[in-house]
């Protein structure tokens, strides 16, 4: 007999069973439940957004968070400057166009 019960049906069966228990057993069960709930540890999520800040397992002081943001901004700035510098160094298209259109002699670009 494979019968699936819903949560409400299980709850009503447990309530009816509990009504058949004596008072001392119910008191002991209530005390045990209360004790178990007091000692239960609630796990906090690692990444939760509250007011735009991260909290949970990752706890940063405001000073550490400010330094982290400064570090990220500085890293992005260095990456962008390096990228622009490298693209500028290798861009010889203006010189090539000037040579091909004979606006300037080739000797002017040889150094």
N, C-alpha and C positions, 0 to 999 in steps of 0.2 A: 504494500500500500504506500504509494508515493504521492503524498498530498502536500502541496505548497500552501503555507499560511501567510497571510499578509501581516504587516507590523501591528495593525490594530487588533487582529485576531489573537496574535501572540500576547499582546498586552492585556487583553481581556482575560485570556486563560491564566496568565500570571496573577492578575488581580484576584480572580476567583480562587486560585490556589492559596494565595496569601491570606484570604479570609478564613481559611480552614486551619491556619496555624494558631498556636496559642500566643498569648500576649508577651511572654518572656522571650520567645523565639523572634517575634517581630521586633522587639526592642533591641535585641542583639544584632539582628540584621540591619536595622536602622543605624546603630552605632558603628557597625563595620563599614557600612556605606559612607557614613559621614567621615570616618577615619581615612578611608581610601580616597575620597575626594579631596581631603586636606593635603594628602601627600602626593597627589597627582601633579606631575610636571606638565606644564603647557608649553609646547615648543613654539617659539616665535618664528615666523618666516624670515628667510635670509634677506630678501629684498622686498621691502614694502615702502610705497611712496606715501609720505605724509607731509603736506605743505611743501612739496617739491624736493624734500630732502630724503635721503636714504637712511633707514634705521632698521633695527632687527639685530641679527648677529653682528653685523658690521657697525660698530659704534665709533664714530669719529668726533673728536672735539671740534668746536668751531675753528680753532686755530689750525688744526691738522687739515680740516676740509678746505680752508682758505689756501693753505700751501699746496694742497693737491690740485686745486683749480689753477693756481698760478703756474704750477709745473706743467699741466696740460696745455695751457695757453702758450707758455714759452716753447714747449716742444712743437706745437703746431706752427708757431712763428718761425722757428729755425727750419722746419721742413719746407715751409713755403718759400723762405728766402733762398734756401739751397736749390730748390726746383727752379725758381726764376733765374738765379744766377747761371745755372747750367744751361737753361734754354737760351739765355742771352749769349753765352760764350759760343754756342754752336750754330748760331743763326747768321749765316753768311749770304743769305739770299739777296740782300741789297747790293753787296759787292758783285755777286754773280750777274745780277741784272744790269749794273752799271758797265761791267766789262762787255756783256753781250750786246748792249745797245750802243757801244762805242762812245759813251759819254766821257769816259776817262781812259787813258792808255793803261795797259797792263803794268807798265813799269811803275806807275804810281802806287800800286798795291803790293809790290815786292819789297819787303823790308826784312 
